[in-house]
Amino acid sequence: MRADNAVDPARHGLRGKVFQGGTLLMGRQLLSMGLSLIGLLLITRIIGPASYGPYVAALGICQYAQNLGQAGIGVYLVRATGEVTERTFAVATTLLLISAVGLLVILESSLGLIARWMPMPGLTPLLAVLLLSVVFQTVAVSSSARLERALDFRRVAMIEMAGQLLYYAAALPLVLLGFGVWSLVTGWCLQQVFMCVAFQVAARAWPKLAWDTAIAKSMLNYTLGYAASDWLWQLRNLVNPLIVGHFLPAEAVGQVGLAIRMLELLSFTKAVAYRLSVAVLAKVRHEPAKLVEAATDGMRLQTLALGPVLIGFSWFGGMALALVFGQRWEPVMLIYPYLALSYLTNAQFNIHASILYVLHRNWAVSWFHVVHIVLFAGAAWVLVGRFGIVGYGYAEAVALLSYPVIHRSVRLAIGSPSYRISALWWAGIAVGLFWRQLGYWDLAVPVIALLCPPSLRQLKVYFQMFAIRRRHAV
C-alpha cells in the first residue's frame, strides 16, 4: 500500500468500495459506541450488578447458540468465488433454519441443567425468552451476506444503526418505568426481529427454502473448518457465565459482563477491520507479499487506533465508573487492565486469522483457538475460585501465551510480518494500562514509545498516505 499508487477511493473499483465501506462502518461503530455508552450508563446504574448478571449469562449462552447455528454459512456466502445462485441462497437459508430450530429445542429442554450449574435467581425465564431471538438472528444471515458480498456496507451500517436505536428506544423507557432486566430482553428481541426483516427488504430477497444435497454438502465441507474455529473462539464468551457464574454470585458475572461490554465498545476498530478483511483479503489471496504487507500494516494501524482509547479509559474510566455507575461497579476497574491487554493483543493478530481463513487454512486457526481456550478456561477454573473476580483477569493474561501459535501458522503460509513497530507500541500501551499496579511513573511509557524515532518515521508515512488519499477523495 503506497502513496504513489493511490487512486480516487470514491470512484475507482474495489479500493473505492473498501474506503467507502470502511468509513461507513467506522461511522456506524462510533455512533453505536456513543449510544451504547449512554445506554449502559443509565441501564446498569438503575438495574444493578445483581440483576444484570443473569441477563449477561443468558445473553452469552444465546449468542453462542447463534454462532453455532450460523455454522460459517454466512462467511461462505460472502467469500464464495464466482456467482452465488438463488438456489444456493435458498439452500443456505434452509440449513440455517434447521440448525436454529434444532438448537432452540435442545437448549429450551436443557434449562433445568443450566440453572443447576449456574444458580442465579431469574436466569431460567430470561434464557427461555432470549433463545427465541436466535431464530431471527440466524435467518437474517443469508440476506446480510448478500449485502456484504456486494460491499454494500452503507445499507448494512444503516440497518445495524437502526436496530441499535430501536433497542434503546424500547429498553430505556421500560427501565425507567421499573421493568428491570426484562427491559433489556424486550429491547434485544425487538432489535433482532427488526434487523431480520430489514435485511430481507434491503437485499430484496425474502427467505426461500430449498434442498440440494450436492450444494449443502459443498457448503458444509467448506464451512466446517471455519465453523469449528469460530465455535472454539466463541467459547470465550461462556467463561464468564459458566465459570465465573459457577464460583461467584450473580453480581460478579454482571461486573465481568460490564467490563467485557465496555471493551467491546472501546475496541470498535477491531470489528470494522475484521469485517472489511473478510470481503477484501480474498481478492489478493494469491499474492503472499501483499498479504504479509497487510498483516504488518494491520497490526500497526490496529494498535495505533485502539491503544490510545484503551489507555484513556484506563486513566479516566475509574472516575467515570465511580461517579456514574456507583460503588457497586468498582470491581470492573480491577480486571479492566487485563481485559484491555487481551483485546489489544487480539486486535494485533486479528488479520492473521483473516489471512489464514482466505487461504483455506481454517484448521490452523482452529488449533490456535484450542490452545487459547484451554489456557483461558483452564486458568479461569483455577484462578477465579481462588482469587475471586480478579482471577478472571489473570486468566486473560495467561491466555496471551497462545498467540505464538497463530504467528507460526502465518509464517509458514506466507512469511513473517514485521513486528518491530507494532511490538514497540504494544509494549508501551501494555505498561501504561497497569499504572494502578505499577505506579504513576509508567504513565509516560506509552508517550515515549510513540515519540521515539522509529515510531515517528512510521507515523509520518501513515500521515502522508492519509493526506494523499484524502486529497484524492475531495
C-alpha positions in Angstrom: 0.0 0.0 0.0 2.0 3.0 -1.3 1.1 6.6 -1.7 2.2 6.8 -5.3 -0.3 4.1 -6.1 -3.2 5.9 -4.5 -6.3 6.3 -6.6 -9.5 8.1 -6.2 -11.2 6.0 -3.5 -14.6 7.4 -4.2 -14.7 6.4 -7.8 -12.4 3.5 -8.7 -13.3 -0.1 -8.2 -12.5 -2.2 -5.1 -10.4 0.4 -3.3 -13.2 2.9 -3.6 -15.7 0.5 -2.2 -13.4 -0.5 0.6 -12.7 3.1 1.5 -16.4 4.0 1.5 -17.4 0.8 3.3 -14.8 1.3 6.0 -15.8 4.9 6.5 -19.5 3.9 6.8 -18.8 1.0 9.2 -16.5 3.2 11.2 -19.1 5.9 11.5 -21.7 3.3 12.4 -19.4 1.9 15.1 -18.7 5.3 16.5 -22.4 6.2 16.8 -23.1 2.8 18.2 -20.4 3.2 20.8 -21.9 6.5 21.8 -25.4 5.1 22.1 -24.3 2.1 23.9 -22.2 4.1 26.4 -25.3 6.3 27.2 -27.5 3.2 27.5 -25.0 1.4 29.7 -24.6 4.4 32.0 -28.4 4.6 32.6 -29.4 1.0 32.5 -26.7 -0.6 34.6 -26.9 2.0 37.3 -30.6 1.5 37.7 -30.6 -2.3 37.3 -27.5 -3.0 39.3 -25.0 -5.9 39.0 -27.2 -8.5 40.8 -29.9 -8.2 38.1 -27.5 -7.5 35.2 -25.6 -10.7 35.9 -28.3 -13.2 35.0 -29.0 -11.2 31.8 -25.3 -11.3 30.8 -25.2 -15.0 31.4 -28.4 -15.7 29.4 -27.4 -13.5 26.5 -23.9 -15.1 26.4 -25.5 -18.5 26.0 -27.8 -17.2 23.3 -25.0 -15.6 21.4 -23.0 -18.8 21.5 -26.1 -20.7 20.2 -26.4 -18.2 17.4 -22.8 -18.7 16.4 -23.4 -22.4 16.4 -26.5 -22.0 14.3 -24.7 -20.0 11.6 -22.1 -22.7 11.1 -19.9 -20.4 9.0 -22.6 -20.3 6.2 -22.6 -16.5 6.1 -18.9 -16.4 5.6 -19.2 -19.0 2.8 -21.8 -16.8 1.0 -19.6 -13.7 1.2 -16.3 -15.3 0.2 -17.5 -17.8 -2.4 -15.8 -17.2 -5.8 -18.0 -16.7 -8.9 -21.7 -16.2 -8.9 -23.8 -17.5 -6.0 -27.1 -18.7 -7.4 -30.5 -18.1 -5.9 -30.8 -21.8 -5.2 -27.6 -21.7 -3.2 -29.0 -18.9 -1.1 -32.2 -20.9 -0.6 -30.3 -24.0 0.5 -28.3 -21.8 2.9 -31.5 -20.4 4.4 -32.8 -23.9 4.8 -29.7 -25.1 6.6 -29.7 -22.0 8.8 -33.3 -22.5 9.8 -32.9 -26.2 10.6 -29.9 -25.5 12.8 -31.6 -22.6 14.6 -34.8 -24.6 15.4 -32.7 -27.6 16.5 -30.6 -25.5 18.9 -33.7 -23.8 20.2 -35.4 -27.2 21.1 -32.2 -28.6 22.7 -31.5 -25.5 24.8 -35.1 -25.0 25.9 -35.1 -28.6 27.0 -31.9 -28.1 29.0 -32.9 -25.1 31.1 -33.0 -27.2 34.2 -29.4 -28.4 33.8 -28.2 -24.9 33.0 -29.9 -23.5 36.1 -28.3 -26.1 38.4 -24.9 -25.3 37.0 -25.4 -21.5 37.4 -27.7 -21.0 40.4 -28.6 -17.4 39.6 -32.1 -16.1 40.5 -34.2 -15.3 37.5 -31.8 -16.9 34.9 -34.2 -19.5 33.6 -37.1 -17.3 32.4 -34.7 -14.8 30.9 -32.9 -17.5 28.9 -36.1 -19.1 27.8 -37.3 -15.9 26.1 -33.9 -14.7 24.7 -33.4 -18.0 23.0 -36.3 -17.2 20.7 -34.3 -14.4 19.2 -31.7 -16.9 17.9 -34.1 -18.0 15.1 -34.4 -14.4 13.8 -30.7 -13.7 14.0 -29.9 -16.9 12.1 -32.5 -16.4 9.3 -31.1 -12.9 8.7 -27.7 -14.3 7.8 -28.4 -15.1 4.1 -29.7 -11.6 3.3 -27.0 -9.7 5.2 -24.4 -11.9 3.3 -25.9 -10.7 0.0 -25.2 -7.1 1.0 -21.7 -7.7 2.3 -20.9 -9.7 -0.7 -21.8 -6.7 -2.8 -19.7 -4.5 -0.5 -23.0 -2.6 0.2 -21.8 -1.5 3.6 -24.0 1.6 3.5 -27.2 -0.4 3.9 -25.5 -2.8 6.4 -24.5 0.2 8.6 -27.9 1.8 8.4 -29.7 -1.3 9.4 -27.4 -2.0 12.3 -27.7 1.5 13.5 -31.5 1.5 13.2 -31.5 -1.8 15.2 -29.3 -0.2 17.9 -31.6 2.8 18.1 -34.7 0.5 18.4 -33.0 -1.4 21.2 -32.5 1.6 23.4 -35.8 3.3 22.3 -37.5 0.2 23.8 -35.3 -0.7 26.7 -34.6 2.8 28.3 -38.3 3.8 28.8 -39.1 0.4 30.3 -36.1 0.5 32.6 -37.2 4.0 33.9 -40.7 2.6 34.3 -39.4 -0.1 36.6 -39.5 -3.3 34.4 -35.9 -4.0 35.4 -33.9 -6.6 33.4 -36.9 -7.5 31.3 -36.5 -4.1 29.6 -33.2 -5.4 28.1 -34.8 -8.6 27.0 -37.6 -6.7 25.3 -35.2 -4.4 23.5 -33.0 -7.2 22.4 -35.8 -9.3 20.9 -37.3 -6.3 19.1 -33.9 -5.4 17.7 -33.3 -8.9 16.3 -36.8 -9.2 14.7 -36.4 -5.7 13.1 -33.0 -6.5 11.7 -34.1 -9.8 10.3 -36.9 -8.1 8.4 -34.8 -5.1 7.4 -32.0 -7.2 5.9 -34.6 -9.1 3.8 -36.1 -5.9 2.5 -32.7 -4.3 1.8 -31.5 -7.3 -0.1 -34.8 -7.6 -1.9 -34.8 -11.3 -1.2 -37.4 -12.9 1.2 -36.4 -16.2 2.7 -36.9 -19.2 0.3 -36.4 -22.8 1.3 -34.9 -25.4 -1.0 -32.8 -28.6 -0.7 -30.0 -29.7 -2.8 -27.7 -32.4 -1.3 -24.8 -31.5 -3.5 -24.9 -27.8 -2.7 -25.4 -28.5 1.0 -22.5 -30.9 1.1 -20.2 -28.5 -0.7 -21.3 -25.7 1.6 -20.7 -27.6 4.8 -17.4 -29.1 3.6 -16.2 -25.5 3.0 -17.5 -24.1 6.3 -16.7 -27.0 8.7 -13.2 -25.8 9.4 -14.2 -22.2 9.7 -17.2 -23.0 11.8 -15.3 -25.3 14.2 -12.7 -22.5 14.6 -15.4 -19.9 15.3 -17.2 -22.2 17.7 -14.0 -22.7 19.7 -13.2 -19.0 19.8 -16.8 -18.1 20.9 -16.3 -20.4 23.9 -14.6 -17.4 25.4 -18.0 -15.8 25.9 -19.1 -18.7 28.0 -16.2 -18.5 30.5 -17.9 -15.7 32.4 -21.4 -17.3 32.7 -20.3 -20.9 33.1 -17.1 -20.5 35.2 -17.5 -17.1 37.0 -21.2 -17.9 37.4 -20.4 -21.2 38.9 -17.9 -20.0 41.5 -19.1 -16.4 42.3 -22.5 -14.7 42.8 -24.5 -13.0 40.1 -23.0 -9.6 40.9 -19.6 -10.8 39.8 -21.0 -12.1 36.5 -22.6 -8.7 35.9 -19.4 -6.9 36.7 -17.3 -9.0 34.4 -20.0 -8.7 31.8 -19.9 -4.9 32.0 -16.1 -4.9 31.7 -16.4 -7.0 28.6 -19.1 -4.8 27.2 -17.0 -1.7 27.7 -14.0 -3.3 26.0 -16.2 -4.3 23.0 -17.4 -0.7 22.7 -13.9 0.7 23.0 -12.4 -1.7 20.5 -14.8 -0.9 17.7 -11.9 -0.6 15.2 -11.2 -4.3 15.6 -14.7 -5.2 14.4 -14.5 -2.9 11.4 -11.1 -4.2 10.3 -12.3 -7.8 10.5 -15.5 -7.2 8.5 -13.6 -5.5 5.8 -10.9 -8.1 5.7 -13.4 -10.9 5.2 -14.6 -9.3 1.9 -11.3 -7.9 0.7 -8.3 -10.2 1.5 -9.8 -12.9 -0.7 -9.0 -10.6 -3.7 -5.2 -10.8 -3.1 -5.0 -14.3 -1.6 -2.7 -15.4 -4.4 -0.1 -12.7 -3.6 1.8 -13.6 -0.4 3.8 -10.4 -0.4 0.6 -8.3 -0.3 -0.7 -10.5 2.5 2.4 -10.0 4.5 2.2 -6.2 4.0 -1.5 -6.3 5.0 -0.6 -8.2 8.2 2.2 -5.7 9.1 0.2 -2.6 8.4 -2.9 -4.2 10.0 -1.1 -4.8 13.3 0.3 -1.2 13.4 -2.9 0.5 12.5 -5.0 -1.5 14.9 -2.6 -0.8 17.8 -2.4 2.9 16.8 -6.2 3.2 16.7 -7.1 1.1 19.7 -4.2 1.8 22.1 -5.0 5.4 23.0 -8.6 4.6 23.6 -7.8 1.8 26.0 -5.2 3.9 27.7 -7.5 6.9 28.0 -10.2 4.8 29.7 -7.6 3.2 32.0 -6.7 6.7 33.2 -10.1 8.2 33.5 -12.6 5.3 33.4 -12.3 4.7 37.2 -13.6 8.2 38.0 -16.4 7.9 35.5 -17.5 4.5 36.8 -17.5 5.7 40.4 -19.4 8.9 39.5 -22.0 7.5 37.2 -22.3 3.7 37.8 -21.9 3.8 41.6 -19.7 1.9 44.0 -21.2 -1.4 43.2 -19.3 -1.4 39.9 -15.8 -0.7 41.3 -14.5 -4.2 40.6 -14.8 -3.5 36.9 -11.6 -1.5 37.0 -9.8 -4.3 38.9 -10.0 -6.5 35.9 -10.0 -3.8 33.2 -6.2 -3.7 32.5 -6.0 -7.4 31.9 -9.0 -7.4 29.6 -7.7 -4.4 27.8 -4.4 -6.1 27.2 -6.2 -9.1 25.9 -8.3 -7.0 23.4 -5.2 -5.1 22.3 -3.2 -8.2 21.6 -6.1 -9.8 19.8 -6.5 -6.7 17.6 -2.9 -7.1 16.5 -3.4 -10.7 15.5 -6.9 -10.2 14.1 -5.8 -10.0 10.5 -3.6 -13.1 10.9 -6.8 -15.2 11.4 -8.4 -13.5 8.4 -5.4 -14.3 6.2 -5.4 -18.0 7.2 -9.2 -18.1 6.5 -8.9 -16.8 3.0 -6.1 -19.3 2.3 -8.5 -22.0 3.5 -6.2 -22.9 6.4 -9.1 -23.0 8.8 -7.7 -25.8 10.9 -4.6 -23.7 11.6 -6.9 -21.1 13.2 -8.8 -23.8 15.0 -5.6 -25.1 16.6 -4.7 -21.6 17.8 -8.3 -21.3 19.3 -7.9 -24.7 21.0 -4.7 -23.6 22.7 -6.2 -20.2 23.6 -9.4 -21.6 25.1 -7.6 -24.4 27.0 -5.3 -21.8 28.6 -8.1 -19.3 29.3 -10.8 -21.6 30.6 -8.3 -23.7 32.5 -6.7 -20.7 34.2 -10.1 -19.3 34.9 -11.3 -22.5 36.5 -8.3 -22.5 38.8 -7.9 -18.8 39.5 -11.5 -17.5 39.8 -12.3 -19.8 42.7 -9.0 -18.8 44.4 -8.7 -15.1 43.7 -12.3 -14.0 43.0 -13.2 -11.7 40.2 -9.6 -10.6 39.6 -8.8 -14.3 38.8 -10.7 -13.7 35.5 -8.2 -11.0 34.6 -5.3 -13.3 35.5 -6.8 -15.9 33.2 -6.9 -13.4 30.3 -3.2 -12.8 30.9 -2.4 -16.5 30.8 -4.2 -16.9 27.5 -1.8 -14.4 25.8 0.7 -17.3 25.7 -1.4 -18.8 22.8 -0.5 -16.1 20.2 2.8 -17.6 19.1 0.8 -20.5 17.7 -1.1 -18.3 15.1 2.1 -16.4 14.3 3.8 -19.7 13.4 0.9 -20.7 11.1 1.1 -17.3 9.2 4.9 -17.5 8.9 4.6 -21.0 7.3 1.8 -19.9 5.0 3.1 -16.5 3.6 6.2 -15.5 5.6 6.6 -13.4 8.7 5.1 -9.9 9.0 7.3 -7.3 10.7 6.5 -6.9 14.4 9.1 -4.2 15.2 6.9 -1.1 15.3 3.7 -2.8 16.5 5.5 -4.6 19.3 7.0 -1.3 20.5 3.7 0.3 20.6 2.0 -2.7 22.2 4.6 -2.8 25.0 4.3 0.9 25.7 0.5 0.6 25.9 0.6 -2.6 28.0 2.8 -0.9 30.6 0.6 2.2 30.6 -2.6 0.1 31.3 -1.2 -1.1 34.6 -0.4 2.3 36.2 -2.5 1.5 39.2 -0.4 -1.6 39.9 3.0 -0.2 38.9 2.7 3.5 39.9 2.3 6.8 38.2 5.8 6.7 36.7 4.6 4.4 33.9 2.1 6.9 32.5 5.0 8.3 30.5 5.9 4.9 28.9 3.2 5.0 26.1 4.2 8.5 25.2 7.9 7.6 25.0 7.1 4.6 22.8 5.1 6.7 20.4 7.7 9.5 20.2 10.8 7.5 19.7 12.5 7.9 16.2 11.2 4.6 14.6 7.7 5.4 15.7 7.8 9.0 14.3 9.1 7.7 11.0 6.3 5.3 10.7 3.7 7.8 11.8 5.0 10.2 9.1 4.4 7.6 6.4 0.9 6.9 7.5 0.1 10.6 7.7 1.4 11.2 4.2 -0.7 8.3 2.9 -3.8 9.6 4.6 -3.2 13.1 3.3 -2.8 11.9 -0.3 -5.9 9.7 -0.1 -8.0 12.4 1.4 -6.9 14.9 -1.2 -7.9 12.4 -4.0 -11.3 11.8 -2.3 -12.2 15.5 -2.4 
